[in-house]
Amino acid sequence: MKTLFIPIHRAGWPFIAIFVTVTVGLSWVSESFGFLGIIATTWCVYFFRDPDRTTPVRDGLVISPADGIVQLIDTAAPPEELDMGPDARPRICIFMNVFDVHVNRVPIDGTISKLSYRPGKFLNASLDKASEFNERQSLCLTMKDGRDIAFVQIAGLVARRILCHATEGQTFRAGERFGMIRFGSRVDVYLPDGVEPLVALGQRAIAGETVIADIEARESGRIGEIRT
């Protein structure tokens, strides 16, 4: 029988405990403050939810590493600290607001060949310059055919902590968890040259489920529109 409770990421429990403690203290001050504390605690629990996802398993599919809105599709060179070269690659940027699931997932099967953390600013993650100036955790993954793909966790305006439990040499399957970002942020994916994104600007992506590209596909990039 499936549980009615959504799993909580282990990184969230200390924060939930703090929120509960503060709420108890506020309730002693007044019922109104206690009620506000309950709302804040409920949001904290909601933020750290970590639901299971059903990942498409066909070879070549690139799966979204984050929940959020596809905010930018362009070409750009991967972060220089990954040593992937200066050539521009197709890039997909997914922005997570404070109400999205913030657990991040590996986009495709492969082995982590390099990872690098770089401290930086905390500009609004929706800005394009956040990719260059904000705190970030960059990962390069090598697929079984030798090609590589990069994905980058970028801190945002209120995000002050990037969590990444991947290590160099570690092998992942697409859709497996590798980290999270607190609170509100962005993940960029740099595809191999010649691979077209299969999502449209403004589209909502679901981590571990939404196909954002297909390494084997030869179709052109997609456009989207809001329809009623």
N, C-alpha and C positions, 0 to 999 in steps of 0.2 A: 504494500500500500504506500502510495506516495505521501510524503509529509506535506503539511500545509505551510510549513515554515521555510522561508528562503534562507539558504546558507549565508553566513556572515564571514567575510574575509578576516583572517586571524589578526591582521594589522588594525582592525577596527575595535577590538575588544577593549584596549586601554582607553580609547577615546569615549566609548560608550560608558565605561565605568566612571570616567570623569564627569560626563554629562549627567549621569544618574546621581552622583554625589552632590553636584551643584544644585540639581533639581530638588533634592531632599532639603538642602540648606535653604533654598529659596522658598520652599513650601512652609518653612517655619517663620519666614518673614511675613508672607501673605499668600492667600490662595491664588491671587492673580499672578504673582511672580512664579508660584509653583506651576500654574497652568502653562505659562510661557516656557518654563523649563521642560515640561512634558513634551511640548511641541518641538523644542530644540533637540531633545533626546530622540524623539521619533524620527526626525530628519537624519540624525547621526546614524541611527540603525539602518535607515533606508539608503544612505550614502554608501555604506560599507557592504551592501548586499552583494552576493557572489553567486548568481544563479548558474546552473548547468546550461550548456548550450549544445545543440546538435550540429556538428560540423560536417559539411560535404567532404567526402574523402577521395575524390578522383585526383589522380596525379596531375600536377600542373595548376591546380586552382590556388589562387591567392585569396586568403580569407581576411576579412577586416580584423585588425588587432585591437580595435576600440569601438565602443558604443559612441555614437554621435553623428554630427552632420558633416557631410563631405563639403568642406568649405573652400578648398582650392585644389585644382588640377592643373599642373603645369609641368615644366621641365626644370631641373636644377641639379647641381652636383651634390652628391652625398656629403655629409660632414667630413671635413678634411682629416679628422683624427682617425677615421676608419681606413684611410689609405686605399680608397677604391678608385682613385683617379679624379682628374678635374672635369671629365666629360659630363655634360648634363644628361640626366635620365628622367623618364616619366615619374612624376611625384604626385601622390595623393595625400592630402592633409585632412585629417578628421578631428573636428573640434568637439570636446566633451564639456558640457556645462555641469553645474553642481548637482543636477538631478539625474545625470546619466550613471550607469554602472561604470566604475573606474578601474576595474580589473582588466589588465591587458593580456592579449593572447598572441601566440606566435602565428604569423600569417601563412607559412608554408613549411612542409617537411624539410629538414636539413640540420646542419651542425653549425653552432655558433663559432665562427672563425675569428671574430674580434669584437670586443666591446670596449667602450670608453665613456667615462663620465666627465662632463665639463661643467663647472660652476658658471653662473651667469646671472642675468637680471630676471625680473619677474614681470615683464610686460604682459599686456593682455594677449593671451594665446591665440586669439582670433586674428591678430596682426601678422602680416607676412614676415616682418622683421623678427618676430619671435623665434623663428627657425634659426636665425643667426646669433641673436644676442641672449636668449633666455637660457637658464639652466637646462641641461639635457643629458639624457643617457642614450648613447647611440649603440646599435647592435648591427653587425654584419653576419648574415647567415649564408652558408654555402650549400647549394642544393646538390643532389646526387649527380646531376649532369655537369657539375663544375661551375655553373653560373652562380652569381650571388645576388642578394637582395638586402637592402638596408631598411631598418625601421627604427624610429627615434622617438623616445618619450620626451616631451617638452613641458616644463613647468609653466604655469600660467600666473595670472594676476593674484589669485588667492592660493595657488598651489605652492606649497613650500617643502614638499618632500616627494622625491621620486624613489620608488621601491623597485628593485630589479634583482631577482634571485637566479638569473641565468649566469652561467660561467662559460668561459672559453673552452671549446671542445665538447660541450654538452649537446646532445642530439635531442631534437624536439620533433613532435608531429604537429601539423597544422591544428590550431585551435587550443593547444595546451597553454595553460597560464604561465606567464613568466614574470609578472609584476603588476604594479598599479601606481597611480599618481593621486596625491591628495592636494587640493580639492578643486577641481576644475582645470582643464589642461588640454593637451593636443598630442596626437601621434601622427608622424609623417612616415609614409612608405615610399621607398625609392625602388622602382621596378627595373628589371634588366632592360637594356636598350632594345627598342623595337616592340616592347610589350605594351599594348594599349589598355588603359583603364576601362573597366566595364561598369563603372558607376557614373552618375551624373552629378553636377554641382547641385547642392541643396538636398541631395538624397540622404535619408537616414540610414546609417550602417549599424549592424549589430555585430559585436565582437564574437568571433568564433562561428559565425553563421553566414554573413553576407559575403558573396563572392565579389571581390573588387577588381580582379583581373584573372586572366587565364594564360599561363605561360605558353600553352600550345595553340591558342586561338590566333587567327589572322584577321579578325574583323576590326573595323575602325572604331575609334572611341565613340562613346555614347553622349547624347544630349538628353535633357529631361525638361519637363514643364509641369507646372502645377495645374491640375485639372479638377473641375468640380462636377 
